[in-house]
Amino acid sequence: MGLIRSCFHLMAGTVFGVYVAQNYNVPNIQKLINTGLVIARHMEENYRKPKKPDDPQ
């Protein structure tokens, strides 16, 4: 009985997700993540402490 119940929840969630994606303006999550990574990388490069000349690499 547990397998049928878990499959039902999976199918219901999939159907609901497809409905929402087709009928509403859902943002592209992958694009948002990539934009956040680009901004974080830019902030890190701009605000990183400068290396001392005598530091070994």
PDBQT receptor file of N, H, CA, C and O in Angstrom, charges set to zero:
ATOM      1  N   MET A   1       0.824  -1.196   0.000  1.00  0.00    +0.000 N 
ATOM      2  CA  MET A   1       0.000   0.000   0.000  1.00  0.00    +0.000 C 
ATOM      3  C   MET A   1       0.869   1.261   0.000  1.00  0.00    +0.000 C 
ATOM      4  O   MET A   1       0.474   2.280  -0.566  1.00  0.00    +0.000 OA
ATOM      5  N   GLY A   2       2.033   1.202   0.622  1.00  0.00    +0.000 N 
ATOM      6  H   GLY A   2       2.353   0.374   1.082  1.00  0.00    +0.000 HD
ATOM      7  CA  GLY A   2       2.899   2.370   0.684  1.00  0.00    +0.000 C 
ATOM      8  C   GLY A   2       3.471   2.744  -0.661  1.00  0.00    +0.000 C 
ATOM      9  O   GLY A   2       3.680   3.923  -0.944  1.00  0.00    +0.000 OA
ATOM     10  N   LEU A   3       3.731   1.734  -1.508  1.00  0.00    +0.000 N 
ATOM     11  H   LEU A   3       3.561   0.776  -1.278  1.00  0.00    +0.000 HD
ATOM     12  CA  LEU A   3       4.277   2.002  -2.844  1.00  0.00    +0.000 C 
ATOM     13  C   LEU A   3       3.255   2.726  -3.706  1.00  0.00    +0.000 C 
ATOM     14  O   LEU A   3       3.603   3.654  -4.436  1.00  0.00    +0.000 OA
ATOM     15  N   ILE A   4       2.003   2.310  -3.625  1.00  0.00    +0.000 N 
ATOM     16  H   ILE A   4       1.720   1.556  -3.032  1.00  0.00    +0.000 HD
ATOM     17  CA  ILE A   4       0.943   2.953  -4.416  1.00  0.00    +0.000 C 
ATOM     18  C   ILE A   4       0.753   4.390  -3.950  1.00  0.00    +0.000 C 
ATOM     19  O   ILE A   4       0.584   5.296  -4.766  1.00  0.00    +0.000 OA
ATOM     20  N   ARG A   5       0.782   4.596  -2.648  1.00  0.00    +0.000 N 
ATOM     21  H   ARG A   5       0.920   3.861  -1.985  1.00  0.00    +0.000 HD
ATOM     22  CA  ARG A   5       0.587   5.936  -2.102  1.00  0.00    +0.000 C 
ATOM     23  C   ARG A   5       1.730   6.874  -2.510  1.00  0.00    +0.000 C 
ATOM     24  O   ARG A   5       1.483   8.023  -2.875  1.00  0.00    +0.000 OA
ATOM     25  N   SER A   6       2.982   6.392  -2.451  1.00  0.00    +0.000 N 
ATOM     26  H   SER A   6       3.183   5.458  -2.155  1.00  0.00    +0.000 HD
ATOM     27  CA  SER A   6       4.113   7.247  -2.821  1.00  0.00    +0.000 C 
ATOM     28  C   SER A   6       4.111   7.521  -4.329  1.00  0.00    +0.000 C 
ATOM     29  O   SER A   6       4.469   8.620  -4.753  1.00  0.00    +0.000 OA
ATOM     30  N   CYS A   7       3.716   6.545  -5.138  1.00  0.00    +0.000 N 
ATOM     31  H   CYS A   7       3.426   5.652  -4.794  1.00  0.00    +0.000 HD
ATOM     32  CA  CYS A   7       3.626   6.775  -6.580  1.00  0.00    +0.000 C 
ATOM     33  C   CYS A   7       2.532   7.779  -6.906  1.00  0.00    +0.000 C 
ATOM     34  O   CYS A   7       2.682   8.606  -7.805  1.00  0.00    +0.000 OA
ATOM     35  N   PHE A   8       1.416   7.698  -6.158  1.00  0.00    +0.000 N 
ATOM     36  H   PHE A   8       1.294   7.025  -5.428  1.00  0.00    +0.000 HD
ATOM     37  CA  PHE A   8       0.337   8.657  -6.372  1.00  0.00    +0.000 C 
ATOM     38  C   PHE A   8       0.807  10.075  -6.085  1.00  0.00    +0.000 C 
ATOM     39  O   PHE A   8       0.491  10.990  -6.846  1.00  0.00    +0.000 OA
ATOM     40  N   HIS A   9       1.551  10.278  -5.010  1.00  0.00    +0.000 N 
ATOM     41  H   HIS A   9       1.808   9.535  -4.392  1.00  0.00    +0.000 HD
ATOM     42  CA  HIS A   9       2.051  11.609  -4.675  1.00  0.00    +0.000 C 
ATOM     43  C   HIS A   9       3.028  12.102  -5.736  1.00  0.00    +0.000 C 
ATOM     44  O   HIS A   9       3.015  13.279  -6.096  1.00  0.00    +0.000 OA
ATOM     45  N   LEU A  10       3.868  11.213  -6.233  1.00  0.00    +0.000 N 
ATOM     46  H   LEU A  10       3.879  10.257  -5.940  1.00  0.00    +0.000 HD
ATOM     47  CA  LEU A  10       4.811  11.587  -7.281  1.00  0.00    +0.000 C 
ATOM     48  C   LEU A  10       4.074  12.010  -8.550  1.00  0.00    +0.000 C 
ATOM     49  O   LEU A  10       4.405  13.033  -9.150  1.00  0.00    +0.000 OA
ATOM     50  N   MET A  11       3.089  11.237  -8.954  1.00  0.00    +0.000 N 
ATOM     51  H   MET A  11       2.820  10.407  -8.467  1.00  0.00    +0.000 HD
ATOM     52  CA  MET A  11       2.331  11.552 -10.171  1.00  0.00    +0.000 C 
ATOM     53  C   MET A  11       1.523  12.838 -10.002  1.00  0.00    +0.000 C 
ATOM     54  O   MET A  11       1.464  13.658 -10.919  1.00  0.00    +0.000 OA
ATOM     55  N   ALA A  12       0.903  13.016  -8.841  1.00  0.00    +0.000 N 
ATOM     56  H   ALA A  12       0.951  12.350  -8.096  1.00  0.00    +0.000 HD
ATOM     57  CA  ALA A  12       0.123  14.226  -8.593  1.00  0.00    +0.000 C 
ATOM     58  C   ALA A  12       1.032  15.456  -8.614  1.00  0.00    +0.000 C 
ATOM     59  O   ALA A  12       0.651  16.491  -9.161  1.00  0.00    +0.000 OA
ATOM     60  N   GLY A  13       2.212  15.360  -8.035  1.00  0.00    +0.000 N 
ATOM     61  H   GLY A  13       2.522  14.519  -7.592  1.00  0.00    +0.000 HD
ATOM     62  CA  GLY A  13       3.156  16.478  -8.053  1.00  0.00    +0.000 C 
ATOM     63  C   GLY A  13       3.643  16.791  -9.453  1.00  0.00    +0.000 C 
ATOM     64  O   GLY A  13       3.806  17.956  -9.813  1.00  0.00    +0.000 OA
ATOM     65  N   THR A  14       3.877  15.754 -10.243  1.00  0.00    +0.000 N 
ATOM     66  H   THR A  14       3.745  14.807  -9.950  1.00  0.00    +0.000 HD
ATOM     67  CA  THR A  14       4.318  15.955 -11.626  1.00  0.00    +0.000 C 
ATOM     68  C   THR A  14       3.236  16.636 -12.442  1.00  0.00    +0.000 C 
ATOM     69  O   THR A  14       3.516  17.587 -13.172  1.00  0.00    +0.000 OA
ATOM     70  N   VAL A  15       1.999  16.159 -12.328  1.00  0.00    +0.000 N 
ATOM     71  H   VAL A  15       1.772  15.387 -11.736  1.00  0.00    +0.000 HD
ATOM     72  CA  VAL A  15       0.876  16.759 -13.071  1.00  0.00    +0.000 C 
ATOM     73  C   VAL A  15       0.676  18.207 -12.644  1.00  0.00    +0.000 C 
ATOM     74  O   VAL A  15       0.452  19.071 -13.491  1.00  0.00    +0.000 OA
ATOM     75  N   PHE A  16       0.751  18.485 -11.363  1.00  0.00    +0.000 N 
ATOM     76  H   PHE A  16       0.933  17.783 -10.674  1.00  0.00    +0.000 HD
ATOM     77  CA  PHE A  16       0.591  19.856 -10.874  1.00  0.00    +0.000 C 
ATOM     78  C   PHE A  16       1.719  20.754 -11.389  1.00  0.00    +0.000 C 
ATOM     79  O   PHE A  16       1.473  21.894 -11.781  1.00  0.00    +0.000 OA
ATOM     80  N   GLY A  17       2.954  20.244 -11.388  1.00  0.00    +0.000 N 
ATOM     81  H   GLY A  17       3.155  19.318 -11.069  1.00  0.00    +0.000 HD
ATOM     82  CA  GLY A  17       4.087  21.024 -11.882  1.00  0.00    +0.000 C 
ATOM     83  C   GLY A  17       3.973  21.334 -13.363  1.00  0.00    +0.000 C 
ATOM     84  O   GLY A  17       4.289  22.444 -13.792  1.00  0.00    +0.000 OA
ATOM     85  N   VAL A  18       3.523  20.362 -14.151  1.00  0.00    +0.000 N 
ATOM     86  H   VAL A  18       3.266  19.461 -13.802  1.00  0.00    +0.000 HD
ATOM     87  CA  VAL A  18       3.330  20.590 -15.587  1.00  0.00    +0.000 C 
ATOM     88  C   VAL A  18       2.241  21.631 -15.807  1.00  0.00    +0.000 C 
ATOM     89  O   VAL A  18       2.393  22.513 -16.653  1.00  0.00    +0.000 OA
ATOM     90  N   TYR A  19       1.150  21.542 -15.063  1.00  0.00    +0.000 N 
ATOM     91  H   TYR A  19       1.026  20.825 -14.376  1.00  0.00    +0.000 HD
ATOM     92  CA  TYR A  19       0.063  22.512 -15.189  1.00  0.00    +0.000 C 
ATOM     93  C   TYR A  19       0.536  23.929 -14.876  1.00  0.00    +0.000 C 
ATOM     94  O   TYR A  19       0.246  24.869 -15.617  1.00  0.00    +0.000 OA
ATOM     95  N   VAL A  20       1.259  24.068 -13.783  1.00  0.00    +0.000 N 
ATOM     96  H   VAL A  20       1.494  23.305 -13.181  1.00  0.00    +0.000 HD
ATOM     97  CA  VAL A  20       1.740  25.399 -13.378  1.00  0.00    +0.000 C 
ATOM     98  C   VAL A  20       2.722  25.948 -14.408  1.00  0.00    +0.000 C 
ATOM     99  O   VAL A  20       2.671  27.132 -14.743  1.00  0.00    +0.000 OA
ATOM    100  N   ALA A  21       3.619  25.096 -14.913  1.00  0.00    +0.000 N 
ATOM    101  H   ALA A  21       3.660  24.135 -14.640  1.00  0.00    +0.000 HD
ATOM    102  CA  ALA A  21       4.619  25.553 -15.880  1.00  0.00    +0.000 C 
ATOM    103  C   ALA A  21       3.977  25.990 -17.188  1.00  0.00    +0.000 C 
ATOM    104  O   ALA A  21       4.479  26.906 -17.840  1.00  0.00    +0.000 OA
ATOM    105  N   GLN A  22       2.879  25.358 -17.588  1.00  0.00    +0.000 N 
ATOM    106  H   GLN A  22       2.471  24.614 -17.059  1.00  0.00    +0.000 HD
ATOM    107  CA  GLN A  22       2.237  25.705 -18.845  1.00  0.00    +0.000 C 
ATOM    108  C   GLN A  22       1.342  26.930 -18.727  1.00  0.00    +0.000 C 
ATOM    109  O   GLN A  22       1.180  27.666 -19.700  1.00  0.00    +0.000 OA
ATOM    110  N   ASN A  23       0.764  27.162 -17.565  1.00  0.00    +0.000 N 
ATOM    111  H   ASN A  23       0.896  26.564 -16.775  1.00  0.00    +0.000 HD
ATOM    112  CA  ASN A  23      -0.255  28.201 -17.440  1.00  0.00    +0.000 C 
ATOM    113  C   ASN A  23       0.195  29.460 -16.712  1.00  0.00    +0.000 C 
ATOM    114  O   ASN A  23      -0.535  30.452 -16.693  1.00  0.00    +0.000 OA
ATOM    115  N   TYR A  24       1.364  29.440 -16.120  1.00  0.00    +0.000 N 
ATOM    116  H   TYR A  24       1.957  28.635 -16.135  1.00  0.00    +0.000 HD
ATOM    117  CA  TYR A  24       1.843  30.604 -15.377  1.00  0.00    +0.000 C 
ATOM    118  C   TYR A  24       3.259  30.942 -15.815  1.00  0.00    +0.000 C 
ATOM    119  O   TYR A  24       3.969  30.098 -16.360  1.00  0.00    +0.000 OA
ATOM    120  N   ASN A  25       3.659  32.171 -15.574  1.00  0.00    +0.000 N 
ATOM    121  H   ASN A  25       3.082  32.857 -15.131  1.00  0.00    +0.000 HD
ATOM    122  CA  ASN A  25       4.995  32.639 -15.941  1.00  0.00    +0.000 C 
ATOM    123  C   ASN A  25       5.959  32.268 -14.821  1.00  0.00    +0.000 C 
ATOM    124  O   ASN A  25       6.183  33.049 -13.896  1.00  0.00    +0.000 OA
ATOM    125  N   VAL A  26       6.525  31.074 -14.913  1.00  0.00    +0.000 N 
ATOM    126  H   VAL A  26       6.343  30.439 -15.664  1.00  0.00    +0.000 HD
ATOM    127  CA  VAL A  26       7.434  30.554 -13.892  1.00  0.00    +0.000 C 
ATOM    128  C   VAL A  26       8.857  30.938 -14.294  1.00  0.00    +0.000 C 
ATOM    129  O   VAL A  26       9.248  30.695 -15.435  1.00  0.00    +0.000 OA
ATOM    130  N   PRO A  27       9.651  31.535 -13.383  1.00  0.00    +0.000 N 
ATOM    131  CA  PRO A  27      11.011  31.921 -13.741  1.00  0.00    +0.000 C 
ATOM    132  C   PRO A  27      11.901  30.708 -13.977  1.00  0.00    +0.000 C 
ATOM    133  O   PRO A  27      11.677  29.637 -13.414  1.00  0.00    +0.000 OA
ATOM    134  N   ASN A  28      12.911  30.896 -14.814  1.00  0.00    +0.000 N 
ATOM    135  H   ASN A  28      13.093  31.766 -15.271  1.00  0.00    +0.000 HD
ATOM    136  CA  ASN A  28      13.872  29.843 -15.110  1.00  0.00    +0.000 C 
ATOM    137  C   ASN A  28      14.884  29.797 -13.962  1.00  0.00    +0.000 C 
ATOM    138  O   ASN A  28      15.707  30.702 -13.821  1.00  0.00    +0.000 OA
ATOM    139  N   ILE A  29      14.822  28.761 -13.160  1.00  0.00    +0.000 N 
ATOM    140  H   ILE A  29      14.154  28.026 -13.275  1.00  0.00    +0.000 HD
ATOM    141  CA  ILE A  29      15.653  28.649 -11.961  1.00  0.00    +0.000 C 
ATOM    142  C   ILE A  29      17.133  28.536 -12.323  1.00  0.00    +0.000 C 
ATOM    143  O   ILE A  29      17.982  29.119 -11.650  1.00  0.00    +0.000 OA
ATOM    144  N   GLN A  30      17.444  27.792 -13.380  1.00  0.00    +0.000 N 
ATOM    145  H   GLN A  30      16.753  27.318 -13.928  1.00  0.00    +0.000 HD
ATOM    146  CA  GLN A  30      18.845  27.621 -13.781  1.00  0.00    +0.000 C 
ATOM    147  C   GLN A  30      19.456  28.968 -14.161  1.00  0.00    +0.000 C 
ATOM    148  O   GLN A  30      20.617  29.228 -13.845  1.00  0.00    +0.000 OA
ATOM    149  N   LYS A  31      18.692  29.824 -14.832  1.00  0.00    +0.000 N 
ATOM    150  H   LYS A  31      17.749  29.612 -15.089  1.00  0.00    +0.000 HD
ATOM    151  CA  LYS A  31      19.193  31.151 -15.206  1.00  0.00    +0.000 C 
ATOM    152  C   LYS A  31      19.433  32.007 -13.959  1.00  0.00    +0.000 C 
ATOM    153  O   LYS A  31      20.420  32.739 -13.888  1.00  0.00    +0.000 OA
ATOM    154  N   LEU A  32      18.532  31.914 -12.979  1.00  0.00    +0.000 N 
ATOM    155  H   LEU A  32      17.730  31.320 -13.037  1.00  0.00    +0.000 HD
ATOM    156  CA  LEU A  32      18.713  32.669 -11.736  1.00  0.00    +0.000 C 
ATOM    157  C   LEU A  32      19.956  32.210 -10.977  1.00  0.00    +0.000 C 
ATOM    158  O   LEU A  32      20.691  33.031 -10.428  1.00  0.00    +0.000 OA
ATOM    159  N   ILE A  33      20.187  30.904 -10.948  1.00  0.00    +0.000 N 
ATOM    160  H   ILE A  33      19.590  30.238 -11.394  1.00  0.00    +0.000 HD
ATOM    161  CA  ILE A  33      21.366  30.368 -10.263  1.00  0.00    +0.000 C 
ATOM    162  C   ILE A  33      22.642  30.829 -10.950  1.00  0.00    +0.000 C 
ATOM    163  O   ILE A  33      23.593  31.238 -10.285  1.00  0.00    +0.000 OA
ATOM    164  N   ASN A  34      22.668  30.766 -12.276  1.00  0.00    +0.000 N 
ATOM    165  H   ASN A  34      21.895  30.434 -12.816  1.00  0.00    +0.000 HD
ATOM    166  CA  ASN A  34      23.859  31.198 -13.014  1.00  0.00    +0.000 C 
ATOM    167  C   ASN A  34      24.128  32.690 -12.810  1.00  0.00    +0.000 C 
ATOM    168  O   ASN A  34      25.282  33.097 -12.675  1.00  0.00    +0.000 OA
ATOM    169  N   THR A  35      23.079  33.502 -12.788  1.00  0.00    +0.000 N 
ATOM    170  H   THR A  35      22.141  33.172 -12.898  1.00  0.00    +0.000 HD
ATOM    171  CA  THR A  35      23.243  34.934 -12.552  1.00  0.00    +0.000 C 
ATOM    172  C   THR A  35      23.810  35.187 -11.159  1.00  0.00    +0.000 C 
ATOM    173  O   THR A  35      24.689  36.032 -10.988  1.00  0.00    +0.000 OA
ATOM    174  N   GLY A  36      23.311  34.459 -10.166  1.00  0.00    +0.000 N 
ATOM    175  H   GLY A  36      22.597  33.772 -10.305  1.00  0.00    +0.000 HD
ATOM    176  CA  GLY A  36      23.820  34.601  -8.802  1.00  0.00    +0.000 C 
ATOM    177  C   GLY A  36      25.285  34.209  -8.694  1.00  0.00    +0.000 C 
ATOM    178  O   GLY A  36      26.053  34.864  -7.988  1.00  0.00    +0.000 OA
ATOM    179  N   LEU A  37      25.683  33.136  -9.395  1.00  0.00    +0.000 N 
ATOM    180  H   LEU A  37      25.059  32.604  -9.968  1.00  0.00    +0.000 HD
ATOM    181  CA  LEU A  37      27.084  32.720  -9.370  1.00  0.00    +0.000 C 
ATOM    182  C   LEU A  37      27.990  33.755 -10.036  1.00  0.00    +0.000 C 
ATOM    183  O   LEU A  37      29.097  34.011  -9.561  1.00  0.00    +0.000 OA
ATOM    184  N   VAL A  38      27.524  34.342 -11.125  1.00  0.00    +0.000 N 
ATOM    185  H   VAL A  38      26.625  34.134 -11.510  1.00  0.00    +0.000 HD
ATOM    186  CA  VAL A  38      28.321  35.371 -11.804  1.00  0.00    +0.000 C 
ATOM    187  C   VAL A  38      28.496  36.582 -10.892  1.00  0.00    +0.000 C 
ATOM    188  O   VAL A  38      29.590  37.140 -10.803  1.00  0.00    +0.000 OA
ATOM    189  N   ILE A  39      27.432  36.985 -10.222  1.00  0.00    +0.000 N 
ATOM    190  H   ILE A  39      26.544  36.532 -10.294  1.00  0.00    +0.000 HD
ATOM    191  CA  ILE A  39      27.517  38.137  -9.314  1.00  0.00    +0.000 C 
ATOM    192  C   ILE A  39      28.447  37.823  -8.140  1.00  0.00    +0.000 C 
ATOM    193  O   ILE A  39      29.252  38.669  -7.751  1.00  0.00    +0.000 OA
ATOM    194  N   ALA A  40      28.347  36.612  -7.571  1.00  0.00    +0.000 N 
ATOM    195  H   ALA A  40      27.693  35.925  -7.887  1.00  0.00    +0.000 HD
ATOM    196  CA  ALA A  40      29.214  36.239  -6.444  1.00  0.00    +0.000 C 
ATOM    197  C   ALA A  40      30.671  36.197  -6.882  1.00  0.00    +0.000 C 
ATOM    198  O   ALA A  40      31.544  36.657  -6.147  1.00  0.00    +0.000 OA
ATOM    199  N   ARG A  41      30.949  35.659  -8.057  1.00  0.00    +0.000 N 
ATOM    200  H   ARG A  41      30.239  35.285  -8.654  1.00  0.00    +0.000 HD
ATOM    201  CA  ARG A  41      32.320  35.588  -8.560  1.00  0.00    +0.000 C 
ATOM    202  C   ARG A  41      32.876  37.003  -8.788  1.00  0.00    +0.000 C 
ATOM    203  O   ARG A  41      34.039  37.272  -8.485  1.00  0.00    +0.000 OA
ATOM    204  N   HIS A  42      32.047  37.893  -9.319  1.00  0.00    +0.000 N 
ATOM    205  H   HIS A  42      31.103  37.675  -9.565  1.00  0.00    +0.000 HD
ATOM    206  CA  HIS A  42      32.467  39.277  -9.556  1.00  0.00    +0.000 C 
ATOM    207  C   HIS A  42      32.776  39.980  -8.227  1.00  0.00    +0.000 C 
ATOM    208  O   HIS A  42      33.773  40.694  -8.116  1.00  0.00    +0.000 OA
ATOM    209  N   MET A  43      31.913  39.773  -7.218  1.00  0.00    +0.000 N 
ATOM    210  H   MET A  43      31.103  39.193  -7.308  1.00  0.00    +0.000 HD
ATOM    211  CA  MET A  43      32.147  40.399  -5.911  1.00  0.00    +0.000 C 
ATOM    212  C   MET A  43      33.432  39.860  -5.281  1.00  0.00    +0.000 C 
ATOM    213  O   MET A  43      34.198  40.620  -4.689  1.00  0.00    +0.000 OA
ATOM    214  N   GLU A  44      33.668  38.552  -5.406  1.00  0.00    +0.000 N 
ATOM    215  H   GLU A  44      33.046  37.935  -5.888  1.00  0.00    +0.000 HD
ATOM    216  CA  GLU A  44      34.868  37.958  -4.826  1.00  0.00    +0.000 C 
ATOM    217  C   GLU A  44      36.124  38.518  -5.483  1.00  0.00    +0.000 C 
ATOM    218  O   GLU A  44      37.097  38.825  -4.794  1.00  0.00    +0.000 OA
ATOM    219  N   GLU A  45      36.113  38.654  -6.796  1.00  0.00    +0.000 N 
ATOM    220  H   GLU A  45      35.323  38.406  -7.355  1.00  0.00    +0.000 HD
ATOM    221  CA  GLU A  45      37.296  39.177  -7.493  1.00  0.00    +0.000 C 
ATOM    222  C   GLU A  45      37.553  40.632  -7.145  1.00  0.00    +0.000 C 
ATOM    223  O   GLU A  45      38.709  41.040  -7.035  1.00  0.00    +0.000 OA
ATOM    224  N   ASN A  46      36.507  41.423  -6.969  1.00  0.00    +0.000 N 
ATOM    225  H   ASN A  46      35.568  41.092  -7.058  1.00  0.00    +0.000 HD
ATOM    226  CA  ASN A  46      36.678  42.849  -6.690  1.00  0.00    +0.000 C 
ATOM    227  C   ASN A  46      37.070  43.136  -5.247  1.00  0.00    +0.000 C 
ATOM    228  O   ASN A  46      37.808  44.088  -4.993  1.00  0.00    +0.000 OA
ATOM    229  N   TYR A  47      36.595  42.337  -4.298  1.00  0.00    +0.000 N 
ATOM    230  H   TYR A  47      35.995  41.564  -4.504  1.00  0.00    +0.000 HD
ATOM    231  CA  TYR A  47      36.808  42.656  -2.887  1.00  0.00    +0.000 C 
ATOM    232  C   TYR A  47      37.786  41.711  -2.193  1.00  0.00    +0.000 C 
ATOM    233  O   TYR A  47      37.884  41.724  -0.966  1.00  0.00    +0.000 OA
ATOM    234  N   ARG A  48      38.494  40.908  -2.941  1.00  0.00    +0.000 N 
ATOM    235  H   ARG A  48      38.414  40.898  -3.937  1.00  0.00    +0.000 HD
ATOM    236  CA  ARG A  48      39.492  40.000  -2.366  1.00  0.00    +0.000 C 
ATOM    237  C   ARG A  48      40.690  40.806  -1.881  1.00  0.00    +0.000 C 
ATOM    238  O   ARG A  48      41.071  41.803  -2.493  1.00  0.00    +0.000 OA
ATOM    239  N   LYS A  49      41.279  40.362  -0.773  1.00  0.00    +0.000 N 
ATOM    240  H   LYS A  49      40.970  39.551  -0.275  1.00  0.00    +0.000 HD
ATOM    241  CA  LYS A  49      42.485  41.026  -0.290  1.00  0.00    +0.000 C 
ATOM    242  C   LYS A  49      43.597  40.844  -1.297  1.00  0.00    +0.000 C 
ATOM    243  O   LYS A  49      43.729  39.767  -1.879  1.00  0.00    +0.000 OA
ATOM    244  N   PRO A  50      44.401  41.869  -1.518  1.00  0.00    +0.000 N 
ATOM    245  CA  PRO A  50      45.532  41.695  -2.439  1.00  0.00    +0.000 C 
ATOM    246  C   PRO A  50      46.583  40.762  -1.829  1.00  0.00    +0.000 C 
ATOM    247  O   PRO A  50      46.792  40.758  -0.616  1.00  0.00    +0.000 OA
ATOM    248  N   LYS A  51      47.233  39.983  -2.673  1.00  0.00    +0.000 N 
ATOM    249  H   LYS A  51      47.063  39.986  -3.658  1.00  0.00    +0.000 HD
ATOM    250  CA  LYS A  51      48.280  39.059  -2.190  1.00  0.00    +0.000 C 
ATOM    251  C   LYS A  51      49.527  39.827  -1.832  1.00  0.00    +0.000 C 
ATOM    252  O   LYS A  51      49.889  40.805  -2.486  1.00  0.00    +0.000 OA
ATOM    253  N   LYS A  52      50.180  39.365  -0.780  1.00  0.00    +0.000 N 
ATOM    254  H   LYS A  52      49.886  38.571  -0.249  1.00  0.00    +0.000 HD
ATOM    255  CA  LYS A  52      51.448  39.980  -0.400  1.00  0.00    +0.000 C 
ATOM    256  C   LYS A  52      52.524  39.479  -1.365  1.00  0.00    +0.000 C 
ATOM    257  O   LYS A  52      52.470  38.339  -1.826  1.00  0.00    +0.000 OA
ATOM    258  N   PRO A  53      53.493  40.331  -1.664  1.00  0.00    +0.000 N 
ATOM    259  CA  PRO A  53      54.532  39.918  -2.612  1.00  0.00    +0.000 C 
ATOM    260  C   PRO A  53      55.395  38.764  -2.122  1.00  0.00    +0.000 C 
ATOM    261  O   PRO A  53      55.916  38.016  -2.949  1.00  0.00    +0.000 OA
ATOM    262  N   ASP A  54      55.572  38.583  -0.794  1.00  0.00    +0.000 N 
ATOM    263  H   ASP A  54      55.149  39.191  -0.122  1.00  0.00    +0.000 HD
ATOM    264  CA  ASP A  54      56.439  37.546  -0.277  1.00  0.00    +0.000 C 
ATOM    265  C   ASP A  54      55.701  36.243   0.019  1.00  0.00    +0.000 C 
ATOM    266  O   ASP A  54      56.312  35.317   0.553  1.00  0.00    +0.000 OA
ATOM    267  N   ASP A  55      54.397  36.132  -0.309  1.00  0.00    +0.000 N 
ATOM    268  H   ASP A  55      53.901  36.884  -0.743  1.00  0.00    +0.000 HD
ATOM    269  CA  ASP A  55      53.639  34.908  -0.078  1.00  0.00    +0.000 C 
ATOM    270  C   ASP A  55      53.957  33.872  -1.153  1.00  0.00    +0.000 C 
ATOM    271  O   ASP A  55      53.903  34.169  -2.346  1.00  0.00    +0.000 OA
ATOM    272  N   PRO A  56      54.290  32.649  -0.720  1.00  0.00    +0.000 N 
ATOM    273  CA  PRO A  56      54.475  31.589  -1.728  1.00  0.00    +0.000 C 
ATOM    274  C   PRO A  56      53.111  31.132  -2.247  1.00  0.00    +0.000 C 
ATOM    275  O   PRO A  56      52.110  31.208  -1.535  1.00  0.00    +0.000 OA
ATOM    276  N   GLN A  57      53.082  30.668  -3.466  1.00  0.00    +0.000 N 
ATOM    277  H   GLN A  57      53.896  30.607  -4.044  1.00  0.00    +0.000 HD
ATOM    278  CA  GLN A  57      51.805  30.273  -4.046  1.00  0.00    +0.000 C 
ATOM    279  C   GLN A  57      51.484  28.873  -3.824  1.00  0.00    +0.000 C 
ATOM    280  O   GLN A  57      50.434  28.404  -4.261  1.00  0.00    +0.000 OA
TER     281      GLN A  57
